Amino acid sequence: MDEWKPNPAIKPHKKRSWYLAWKYKLMNQRALRKLCQTGAVLFLLVTVIVNIKLILDTRRAAYEEEEEAAQDYDDEMLNVEVPRHAVNNKKVLDVEVYSSRSKVYVAVDGTTVLEDEAREQGRGIHVIVLNQATGHVMAKRVFDTYSPHEDEAMVLFLNMVARGRILIFTIKDEGSFHLKDTAKNVLKSLGSQVAPFLSWRDMWTFVGKKGGEVYGEKHAKSPALSTWGDPVLLKTEVHLTSVEDAECHWPDTELNRRRKRFCSKVEGYGSVCSCKDPTPIEFNPDPLKDNKVFDVPVAVIAGNRPNYLYRMLRSLLSAQGVNPQMITVFIDGYYEEPMDVVELFGLSGIQHTPISIKNARVSQHYKASLTATFSLFPDAKFAVVLEEDLDISVDFFSFLSQSIHLLEEDESLYCISAWNDQGYEHTAEDPSLLYRVETMPGLGWVLRKSLYKDELEPKWPTPEKLWDWDMWMRMPEQRKGRECIIPDISRSYHFGIVGLNMNGYFHEAYFKKHKFNTVPNVQLKNVESLRKDAYETEIHRLLGEAEVLDHSKNPCEDSFVPDTEGKVYVMFIRMEQEADFTTWTQLAKCLHIWDLDVRGNHKGLWRLFRKKNHFLVVGVPASPYSSKKPSSVTPIYMEPPAKEEGAVAVPAVAAAEQT
Amino acid sequence: SVKQHVVRKFLGLISSHNIPVYLIDPLILGLVDKDIEQIKSSPGSPSLECKYFCAPRDFTTFALLDKTWKHEVGLFRTAEKMGFQWLKIINKDPRLDGMDDLSGIEIPLHYIFKLASHAIHLVVFYERSGNYLWHGPLRLKQHMDRKFVPFRKLHFGRYPGAYEKPELLLISIDDLKVQIPKNPSSFLEEMSRSRFLECRYREARAFFQLYPDDVSLDAVEFRKKAKSLLHLAALTLNNLGVKFWLSSGTCLGWYRQCNVIPHSKDVDLGIFIRDYKADIIPAFQKAGLPLKHKFGKIGDSLELSFQGEDDVKLDIFFFYEEDDHVWNGGTQAKSGKKFKYLFPKFTLCWTEFIELKVHVPCETLQYVEANYGPDWKIPVKTWDWKSSPSNVQYNGVWPIDEWDDVIQIY
């Protein structure tokens, strides 16, 4: 976040000291006491006047510094309300706001706090929140209200801003196309007269106090559909209030000190900063009995999405068995706001100088974070790796505590992951069930130290290789045939819709309907049978018990699976060799599960649920389980559709984000 | 006594915050060590005199394991209320020093709590990779009060230090219950040779800027093997109680690039001949490292070489101390020629190298320069041990009748 630094103040206390000393000297002499009483009153008056004069002189001084000065000043002498009063009336910020087709900027007291003239970027309504006492920038957002739903996000954001904050709005390019009435009414309630009538390609600037006065508004109508309104420049003054007035009066505790620091710096976090009944920042979830992962370090990989990080850390710190001392947040870049969030929760955070660009940057950030984690916790045999856009299930640590010994003992395992790529609302059912899969899902996973130190770290892709770390980890050279343990119902939820390889459409299609466990303390039931050989026995048992479905029906139809519950069904699809996923991909597509690359397979077998029945898919003849196919059954073959334009582009992008 | 009073108050303070500290004050531990049997055998008996905590000194030193407390600020508020003045010395976290691009972490290294005329020095110990404890140096920053306590008299902080994780013992002395290292005398011994050298990460980064690291599959594989060989060698020698240090190419790799030099093809260790034990060869064989060759004899130019996994070899050079220098020997098998490599005298320091706490010569630069000359910063791929080292001297030929003994090849 940009910080606006006020002009340095003239320090008043030095000038004051001489008469203080003199005054006390006088007062200490008994003989002069009575005389001095009158003198003291006079003196008080003089002091008051001097104070006012000084304040006038330091009109431009930051209020913060003024406060400090007042504290340095002798406490006993005066309890003068005057300086504060004077500040209330006199402390003023000059604000300049510019709106045009190709450029917006906002300057506060001559300091540019927003400037955006990038092409093809930053369209919509830019919002800046200033602290009403210090003038600091507390939040900076842009809502592309030319596009749908962005106005809803803006309303949500504006509602979260505390009363009394100063709000600055300016439009770049176009901000009205999808600005609905609800949003317009919110702007109107802030005092805007123009907002209700904002239309296509109008230019608009507005400065007001939330729940208070309006400092200015300017508007230029677009004369015709094909042209933009003339640029507008609004120059206005904003009167600052006292710090006291801008802060809440929470009881003075360690937690509230953290809260106060946070809330005076940033905005847009809602009830955590509400004066009345703020939401807790310490959670104290129940401890886990016999917690095997209490001493396992947790690395949270973050970028500059502080609101995501806030949500993520809340859920993480609420999970049973969490050990906050083991959590380190690694921030990719010198961003202040994510660090503020980390400090709010009393956690430790490390900033990482960005290396390289895009995917390679993420990859280098991962490497640095993992290396640092094992260095900070040299005793750790494992590390939990999380990302800032995940919700963490309440039984996340319980799930890991019950399964981590497998990672220690079974060398054929690559990781434990909290995420089931194929675990959607309609395909996941059993919170106590785990699988072995050949793909590495990421999104909340456990890494073995020896795997990292001996294998991955030494040959981690170098910065000039623009590789995704997760795609690299999935390559056969790294994975070497090892598998990951995953739950049927995911213990993490991927909520991020803004990201390097992510957009709203993609999120809606592939992540939104993912199932997420909310049941605490789930007792996992088949942990021992997940060991390499035991799992084969288990699969054979399952296939032995499974009812073969009617292969003459269309597997995409709901009626393909009978209306039963709790049964085990199997179907056979064509899979000519290990890498032939033609039919599987088509099946995945029509079942509305992950189809952008192959996920969740174990030796040509997929396990999911349909209509609350366990549903097994075996690829014939590539899978070793093909022998279970009755000779009368012909494996189903589904033809890929003729290649559409653009069909290739999406998976390439998608595969990168799905980690 | 004021001293006892301050210690008592301090122990009260930290126990009220559930912070486990242990006594590492060399003066008091020395006194305790004399009476250790008696102290152990009569726990909790009231003492009539103040024998330990009243001994004349300016400080009492305690240790705190970083991971056992949560950095609550409450501790300092309580301390202030009790009348303590305190000072915190923070500095960069060395565990992240090897990583050029991380920031944001400064860690507390020392605390000083002062009350009346006595002060408590609380040294913070951190666990580091290589299964050891580390404490940082005490360096005052510009704005700090240099007269807060007589810093020069502190027993810890002149250098950083490395220690084994101690076993603790709860004892009662002068009517105060306090934890101490279980074996005070060996702790004091350890303390006397605890000086730690951090790897020169910044210079190593500069080196890799000039000469990019070899990340080929071969290099990765070699490093992995060299690391496990060094770990095995360290384990074996530590079990025997034989002190050793990184020598030759391995030492250069540590000093120049904080890593194994991938084209070095072996691991080199040094041992003073006075520390030689006959068990060394059988111990390595037992560890799965057969003897490859043995040159020289205990009295002259002893050198052992063990065969590690694949072609990675472990070379152990024995060093002979003279009045003004030390040397080790080399032997050319086919000719029986002897060579001598001269080094200036050196002492040993701890360091961390590929997740191992090991010794290196404290005066590393002189050591490396003696061996590799002033251009040691430039990587050289072809190296002839008979002619390349700048400190090599021809040392005659082994008498033919001794060859069977001094040139053994397996």
Chai-1 contact restraints between the chains, C-beta under 6 A:
chainA,res_idxA,chainB,res_idxB,connection_type,confidence,min_distance_angstrom,max_distance_angstrom,comment,restraint_id
A,I350,B,L102,contact,1.0,0.0,6.0,A-B,restraint_1
A,I350,B,G104,contact,1.0,0.0,6.0,A-B,restraint_2
A,I350,B,I105,contact,1.0,0.0,6.0,A-B,restraint_3
A,Q351,B,S103,contact,1.0,0.0,6.0,A-B,restraint_4
A,Q351,B,G104,contact,1.0,0.0,6.0,A-B,restraint_5
A,H352,B,D101,contact,1.0,0.0,6.0,A-B,restraint_6
A,H352,B,L102,contact,1.0,0.0,6.0,A-B,restraint_7
A,T353,B,D101,contact,1.0,0.0,6.0,A-B,restraint_8
A,A368,B,M99,contact,1.0,0.0,6.0,A-B,restraint_9
A,A372,B,L96,contact,1.0,0.0,6.0,A-B,restraint_10
A,A372,B,L102,contact,1.0,0.0,6.0,A-B,restraint_11
A,S375,B,R95,contact,1.0,0.0,6.0,A-B,restraint_12
A,S375,B,S129,contact,1.0,0.0,6.0,A-B,restraint_13
A,L376,B,R95,contact,1.0,0.0,6.0,A-B,restraint_14
A,P378,B,E127,contact,1.0,0.0,6.0,A-B,restraint_15
A,P378,B,R128,contact,1.0,0.0,6.0,A-B,restraint_16
A,P378,B,S129,contact,1.0,0.0,6.0,A-B,restraint_17
A,D454,B,K224,contact,1.0,0.0,6.0,A-B,restraint_18
A,P458,B,V220,contact,1.0,0.0,6.0,A-B,restraint_19
A,K459,B,V220,contact,1.0,0.0,6.0,A-B,restraint_20
